[in-house]
Amino acid sequence: MPPRSYTLKEIREKGQPPGLKERRNEEHWAGRLYARSLSPFLTWISLRIGFSPNQLTYLMILSGIGAGVAFGVGTGLVSAIVGALLVQLYLVLDCTDGEVARITGRTSITGVYLDRLGHYFSEVAVVIGLGFRAEAQFDLPWGQGGWIMLGLAGALGVALIKAETDNVVVARAKSGLPADPPGGDRALRPTSPWLALARQAASLLKFHRIIGAVELSLLILVAAVLDQVLGLPDLPNGLFAEYVEPGPLSYFGSPVEWTVTRGLLVAVAAVAVLQTVLHFVSIVASRRLK
């Protein structure tokens, strides 16, 4: 029996029910802004071909990992553009698999598991790709793996933040409690007024978004453009080689050669580590584990 043909109107009505775009902490801002407008077209094609929701999720995972590989194998604009486009495809596929599942009634626990795992793989891959990209820009002095290690540290932070969130549900399930704590948004707030104020300030600053795959891919592209314009990757002796004495910008007595991409990596790693600690404190100090 051939796959049923759906109109775009039917896809939007069944695949994007009311309230979908307004889901707190579930719907990405880019999904609300444009991805949910593009995904029905890919959903239409997927339904015509006969893709299952899980097959689309696997494609989403491959797109996210592929983006990390694209960022890591080059230092120029082409690799940055390819990586950014693959992340956009990852985002649209992340919308499409759920739409196909809702339209065909093929929602499953496996699909939820694969979707969550796909976010882990993809966001970690982009940060690791940034580390390899920064490593390849110059030969000295971190040409021995230092920038890659920094990327791995940032990727570990990204994974831990997601694990901290997901393990709230695991802990509640093992304790016989419902996945969502009573009290709605109030349960997410730390019981300490000072911690609650700090959490609100961090939320307003939104500095945590720098480690998200969509935002980071765009920042990597911007960094690549700036490096190209400033000619930083093409300087044979590095931007600071003649001017920097050993000190804060040095590594084992050798001047560190900086680019916009490398500066971005340092910021990503710092935010990932800081956010890991802050997120843990926010969870433990809230009512989510009660």
C-alpha positions as CSV (number, residue, x, y, z in Angstrom):
1,M,0.0,0.0,0.0
2,P,1.6,3.3,-1.1
3,P,2.1,6.0,1.5
4,R,-0.9,8.4,1.9
5,S,-0.5,11.8,0.4
6,Y,-1.0,14.7,2.8
7,T,-1.5,18.4,1.9
8,L,0.7,21.0,3.6
9,K,-2.4,22.2,5.4
10,E,-3.0,18.8,6.9
11,I,0.6,18.5,7.9
12,R,0.5,21.8,9.7
13,E,-2.8,21.0,11.4
14,K,-1.8,17.4,12.5
15,G,1.9,17.8,12.8
16,Q,2.0,21.2,14.6
17,P,-0.9,21.1,17.1
18,P,-1.7,24.3,19.1
19,G,0.8,25.1,21.8
20,L,3.6,23.2,20.1
21,K,5.7,26.3,19.5
22,E,5.1,27.6,22.9
23,R,6.5,24.6,24.8
24,R,8.8,25.9,27.5
25,N,12.3,24.5,27.5
26,E,11.4,22.3,24.6
27,E,11.0,24.4,21.5
28,H,14.1,26.1,20.2
29,W,13.8,29.8,19.4
30,A,14.9,29.1,15.9
31,G,12.1,26.5,15.6
32,R,9.6,29.1,16.5
33,L,11.2,31.7,14.2
34,Y,11.7,29.8,11.0
35,A,12.3,26.0,11.3
36,R,8.6,25.2,12.0
37,S,7.7,27.1,8.9
38,L,10.2,25.1,6.8
39,S,9.7,21.7,8.3
40,P,6.2,21.0,6.8
41,F,7.8,20.9,3.3
42,L,10.4,18.3,4.4
43,T,7.7,16.4,6.3
44,W,5.6,16.3,3.0
45,I,8.6,14.9,1.1
46,S,9.3,12.4,3.9
47,L,5.7,11.2,4.0
48,R,5.7,10.8,0.2
49,I,8.9,8.7,0.3
50,G,7.7,6.7,3.3
51,F,10.4,7.6,5.9
52,S,9.6,6.5,9.4
53,P,10.0,8.9,12.3
54,N,13.0,7.0,13.6
55,Q,14.7,7.0,10.2
56,L,14.4,10.8,10.2
57,T,15.8,11.0,13.7
58,Y,18.8,8.9,12.5
59,L,19.2,11.4,9.6
60,M,19.1,14.2,12.2
61,I,21.9,12.6,14.2
62,L,24.0,12.2,11.1
63,S,23.5,15.8,10.1
64,G,24.6,17.0,13.5
65,I,27.6,14.8,13.6
66,G,28.4,15.7,10.0
67,A,28.4,19.4,11.0
68,G,31.0,18.7,13.7
69,V,33.1,16.8,11.1
70,A,32.8,19.7,8.6
71,F,33.8,22.3,11.2
72,G,36.8,20.1,12.2
73,V,38.3,19.2,8.8
74,G,38.9,22.7,7.6
75,T,39.7,26.2,8.7
76,G,38.3,28.3,5.9
77,L,34.9,29.6,4.9
78,V,33.7,26.6,2.9
79,S,33.9,24.2,5.9
80,A,32.2,26.8,8.1
81,I,29.4,27.3,5.7
82,V,28.9,23.5,5.2
83,G,28.9,23.0,8.9
84,A,26.4,25.7,9.5
85,L,24.1,24.4,6.8
86,L,24.2,20.9,8.2
87,V,23.2,22.3,11.6
88,Q,20.2,24.0,10.0
89,L,19.3,20.7,8.4
90,Y,19.6,19.0,11.8
91,L,17.3,21.6,13.3
92,V,14.6,21.1,10.6
93,L,14.9,17.3,10.8
94,D,14.4,17.7,14.6
95,C,11.0,19.2,13.8
96,T,10.2,16.8,11.0
97,D,10.6,13.5,12.8
98,G,8.1,14.6,15.4
99,E,5.6,15.9,12.8
100,V,5.8,12.6,10.9
101,A,5.3,10.7,14.2
102,R,2.2,12.7,15.1
103,I,0.6,12.6,11.6
104,T,1.1,8.8,11.2
105,G,0.5,7.9,14.9
106,R,3.9,6.3,15.1
107,T,5.1,8.0,18.3
108,S,7.2,5.7,20.5
109,I,9.5,5.6,23.5
110,T,12.3,4.6,21.1
111,G,11.7,7.8,19.2
112,V,12.0,9.9,22.3
113,Y,15.2,8.1,23.3
114,L,16.8,8.5,19.9
115,D,15.8,12.2,19.8
116,R,17.4,12.9,23.2
117,L,20.5,11.0,22.2
118,G,20.7,12.8,18.9
119,H,20.9,16.1,20.7
120,Y,23.8,14.8,22.8
121,F,25.7,13.6,19.8
122,S,25.1,16.6,17.7
123,E,25.9,19.4,20.2
124,V,29.0,17.5,21.5
125,A,30.2,17.0,17.9
126,V,30.0,20.7,17.0
127,V,32.1,21.7,20.1
128,I,34.7,19.0,19.3
129,G,34.7,20.1,15.7
130,L,35.5,23.7,16.9
131,G,38.4,22.3,18.9
132,F,39.9,20.6,15.9
133,R,39.3,23.7,13.8
134,A,41.1,25.9,16.3
135,E,44.0,23.4,16.5
136,A,44.5,23.4,12.7
137,Q,44.7,27.2,12.3
138,F,48.4,27.5,13.3
139,D,51.3,25.2,14.0
140,L,52.5,26.8,17.2
141,P,52.4,26.5,20.2
142,W,49.3,24.4,20.8
143,G,49.9,22.4,17.7
144,Q,50.3,19.4,19.9
145,G,46.7,18.9,20.8
146,G,46.0,21.7,23.3
147,W,43.1,23.3,21.4
148,I,41.6,19.9,20.8
149,M,41.7,19.1,24.5
150,L,40.0,22.4,25.2
151,G,37.3,21.5,22.7
152,L,36.9,18.1,24.4
153,A,36.6,19.8,27.8
154,G,33.8,22.1,26.4
155,A,32.1,19.1,24.9
156,L,32.2,17.2,28.2
157,G,30.5,20.2,29.8
158,V,27.8,20.3,27.2
159,A,27.1,16.5,27.7
160,L,27.1,16.9,31.5
161,I,24.6,19.8,31.4
162,K,22.2,17.6,29.4
163,A,22.8,14.7,31.7
164,E,22.0,16.8,34.7
165,T,18.7,17.7,33.2
166,D,17.8,14.2,32.1
167,N,18.8,12.7,35.4
168,V,16.2,14.7,37.2
169,V,13.6,12.7,35.3
170,V,15.5,9.5,36.0
171,A,15.8,10.2,39.7
172,R,12.1,11.1,40.0
173,A,11.1,7.9,38.1
174,K,13.2,5.7,40.3
175,S,11.6,7.3,43.3
176,G,8.1,6.6,42.0
177,L,7.4,10.3,41.3
178,P,5.9,11.8,38.1
179,A,8.4,13.2,35.6
180,D,7.3,16.8,36.1
181,P,7.4,18.2,39.7
182,P,4.3,19.9,41.0
183,G,4.2,23.6,40.9
184,G,5.2,24.2,37.3
185,D,7.8,26.9,36.8
186,R,7.9,27.6,40.5
187,A,9.5,24.2,41.1
188,L,12.4,25.2,38.8
189,R,13.3,28.2,40.9
190,P,16.0,27.7,43.7
191,T,14.5,27.9,47.2
192,S,17.2,30.5,48.1
193,P,16.2,34.0,47.0
194,W,19.8,34.9,46.2
195,L,20.2,31.8,44.0
196,A,16.8,32.5,42.4
197,L,18.0,36.1,41.6
198,A,21.3,34.7,40.1
199,R,19.4,32.2,38.0
200,Q,17.1,34.9,36.7
201,A,20.1,37.1,35.8
202,A,21.8,34.3,34.0
203,S,18.6,33.5,32.1
204,L,18.3,37.1,31.0
205,L,21.9,37.3,29.8
206,K,21.4,34.0,27.9
207,F,25.1,33.4,27.8
208,H,24.4,29.6,27.9
209,R,23.2,29.8,24.4
210,I,26.8,30.0,23.1
211,I,27.1,26.2,23.6
212,G,24.0,25.3,21.7
213,A,24.5,23.7,18.3
214,V,22.5,26.2,16.3
215,E,23.9,29.3,18.0
216,L,27.5,28.0,18.0
217,S,27.4,27.0,14.4
218,L,26.5,30.6,13.4
219,L,29.2,31.9,15.7
220,I,31.7,29.6,14.1
221,L,30.7,30.9,10.7
222,V,31.0,34.5,11.9
223,A,34.4,33.8,13.4
224,A,35.5,32.2,10.1
225,V,34.5,35.3,8.2
226,L,36.3,37.6,10.7
227,D,39.5,35.4,10.5
228,Q,39.3,35.6,6.7
229,V,38.8,39.4,6.7
230,L,41.6,40.0,9.2
231,G,43.9,37.4,7.6
232,L,44.6,35.8,10.9
233,P,45.0,32.2,9.7
234,D,47.4,33.3,7.0
235,L,50.0,35.0,9.2
236,P,52.9,32.6,9.1
237,N,54.3,33.7,12.5
238,G,51.0,34.3,14.3
239,L,49.3,37.6,15.2
240,F,51.3,38.1,18.5
241,A,54.5,36.3,17.7
242,E,56.6,39.5,17.5
243,Y,54.9,41.5,20.2
244,V,53.9,39.2,23.1
245,E,56.3,38.4,25.9
246,P,55.8,35.2,27.8
247,G,52.9,35.8,30.2
248,P,49.1,35.5,30.2
249,L,49.0,35.0,26.4
250,S,51.8,32.4,26.4
251,Y,52.0,28.7,26.7
252,F,55.1,27.2,28.3
253,G,57.0,30.4,27.5
254,S,55.9,30.6,23.8
255,P,53.5,33.2,22.5
256,V,50.0,31.9,21.8
257,E,48.8,32.7,18.3
258,W,45.2,33.9,18.6
259,T,42.4,34.0,16.1
260,V,38.7,34.9,16.5
261,T,38.0,31.1,16.2
262,R,40.3,30.3,19.1
263,G,38.9,33.1,21.2
264,L,35.4,31.6,20.5
265,L,36.6,28.2,21.6
266,V,38.0,29.6,24.9
267,A,34.6,31.3,25.5
268,V,32.7,28.1,24.7
269,A,34.8,26.0,27.1
270,A,34.6,28.6,29.9
271,V,30.8,28.8,29.6
272,A,30.4,25.0,29.4
273,V,32.4,24.5,32.6
274,L,30.7,27.4,34.4
275,Q,27.2,26.3,33.2
276,T,27.8,22.7,34.4
277,V,28.4,24.0,37.9
278,L,25.6,26.6,37.9
279,H,23.1,24.1,36.4
280,F,23.9,21.5,39.0
281,V,23.5,24.0,41.9
282,S,20.3,25.3,40.3
283,I,18.8,21.8,40.2
284,V,19.9,20.7,43.7
285,A,18.7,24.0,45.2
286,S,15.3,23.8,43.5
287,R,12.2,21.7,44.2
288,R,12.8,19.4,41.2
289,L,14.2,16.6,43.3
290,K,11.4,16.8,45.9
